[in-house]
Amino acid sequence: MLTLFVACAPGLESLLAAELTSLGISDVRGEPGGATVRGQPSVISTVCLRSGLANHVRLRVGEPFEVRHFDKLVKKTAALPWGELLRPGTRVKAHAVCRKSRLYHSGGAGQRVEAGIAKAIGPAVEGGPELTVAVRIIRDECVISLDLSGEALHRRGWRQQTAKAPLREDLARALLIVSGWTPDRSLFDPLMGAGTLVIEAATMARRMAPGLRRRFAFEHTKLDTSAGLQDQRKAAQSEVLPGLTTQLVGRDHIAGAVEAAEGNAERAGVAGDVTLLRAELSEPWPQLGPAHVVTNPPYGIRVGEASGVHNLYTSVGEGIRASGWPFGIVIADRRFVRSLGLSLQPKLTTDHGGIKVSYYAG
Ligand SMILES: C[S@@+](CC[C@H](N)C(=O)[O-])C[C@H]1O[C@@H](n2cnc3c(N)ncnc32)[C@H](O)[C@@H]1O
């Protein structure tokens, strides 16, 4: 049995716990910043490949230990079961945080942990893949965790072009979920930027596992074979639907945004499932049958931006009312909630690049 910490953006914890449970993981406990899950090693592949809301997967190495001196930190780190996890010569970078502890120099603590690991598995071989461990020393108690995902999981690999203020893929998925959109319904984003919401929706509707197009740090560890990644990749690949009957439409008035969205859709493998158009918000909205509007308007938090953005929100509200479609919307400044002129509820608050944003749906 392994115990993993699955990290997500703040505010998404309950959505993450529900998602992990829906992936068949039975032992899931929501916590601030993510969820703790317990399971067989295959759970690593399941989360990395299939979670659309997780950002990192970390494995606690051994048990927490008390430490007050650097030489003890090297010794106690070396005594942890690295040999079961890491291949000889693996390069490891340690990121330490020290609080309320005799050891307060985080850079020094990180170096000692790296030295301890090198003692256990042999010196790092230059040029090999680099893994990351997180070290937390709080009140003289040290916990060391190995990052199994590597680059944050919201980086699915397809979003290489961005327009203004792009929404992260995990945050886009969370908005789609709280809006109540389901893959059997069409979707419209009149302010799509680089198309993140529409493209993420297309991958959900096609049942493409979010991690299908990328690699993970644990592939460079001894956990690789026991986690059964190759088999899970094959299974996930075979579940992908060939096409969609719904329409997923994104529009933006900037040509560069439409171009970026087209490139992203191509890389995500959903170019044939989305319609990406250059159009002003005020142009007639598409006829889509049962649909949702899910959108991320400009935040309007820069000085002097507010009055133009107020008008924009008013137009979005008018469009939504005229369509009669349910909706989900990201708002950074509460003043714009009223500009929409809609009846709506706050669903969650999260952090987008250091800006506190709330999701509303109606
Ligand atoms: C915050 S960005 C959306 C980012 C997008 N969710 C993404 O992940 O890339 C808002 C977008 O609204 C577009 N926009 C602003 N005013 C518009 C208007 N009047 N008509 C159409 N698009 C507009 C901007 O060009 C910008 O790309």
The ligand as a MOL file (V3000), in Angstrom:
LIG
                    3D

  0  0  0     0  0            999 V3000
M  V30 BEGIN CTAB
M  V30 COUNTS 27 29 0 0 0
M  V30 BEGIN ATOM
M  V30 1 C -9.0710 36.6050 -20.0530 0
M  V30 2 S -8.9780 36.3340 -21.7590 0 CHG=1
M  V30 3 C -9.5710 34.6900 -21.9570 0
M  V30 4 C -8.4540 33.7060 -21.7350 0
M  V30 5 C -8.8230 32.2940 -22.1060 0
M  V30 6 N -9.7380 31.6840 -21.1390 0
M  V30 7 C -7.5650 31.4290 -22.2610 0
M  V30 8 O -7.3680 30.4950 -21.4610 0
M  V30 9 O -6.7430 31.7330 -23.1120 0 CHG=-1
M  V30 10 C -10.3280 37.2890 -22.3980 0
M  V30 11 C -10.3900 37.3010 -23.9130 0
M  V30 12 O -11.5390 38.0980 -24.2930 0
M  V30 13 C -11.2690 38.6790 -25.5410 0
M  V30 14 N -12.1760 39.8140 -25.7280 0
M  V30 15 C -12.2170 40.9760 -25.0010 0
M  V30 16 N -13.2010 41.7780 -25.4590 0
M  V30 17 C -13.8240 41.1090 -26.4710 0
M  V30 18 C -14.9250 41.4190 -27.3320 0
M  V30 19 N -15.5640 42.5800 -27.2300 0
M  V30 20 N -15.2980 40.5090 -28.2680 0
M  V30 21 C -14.6300 39.3210 -28.3670 0
M  V30 22 N -13.5680 39.0060 -27.6090 0
M  V30 23 C -13.1700 39.8660 -26.6590 0
M  V30 24 C -9.8010 39.0650 -25.4390 0
M  V30 25 O -9.2230 39.2060 -26.7460 0
M  V30 26 C -9.1980 37.9390 -24.6130 0
M  V30 27 O -8.5730 36.9850 -25.4420 0
M  V30 END ATOM
M  V30 BEGIN BOND
M  V30 1 1 1 2
M  V30 2 1 2 3
M  V30 3 1 2 10
M  V30 4 1 3 4
M  V30 5 1 4 5
M  V30 6 1 5 6
M  V30 7 1 5 7
M  V30 8 2 7 8
M  V30 9 1 7 9
M  V30 10 1 10 11
M  V30 11 1 11 12
M  V30 12 1 11 26
M  V30 13 1 12 13
M  V30 14 1 13 14
M  V30 15 1 13 24
M  V30 16 1 14 15
M  V30 17 1 14 23
M  V30 18 2 15 16
M  V30 19 1 16 17
M  V30 20 1 17 18
M  V30 21 2 17 23
M  V30 22 1 18 19
M  V30 23 2 18 20
M  V30 24 1 20 21
M  V30 25 2 21 22
M  V30 26 1 22 23
M  V30 27 1 24 25
M  V30 28 1 24 26
M  V30 29 1 26 27
M  V30 END BOND
M  V30 END CTAB
M  END
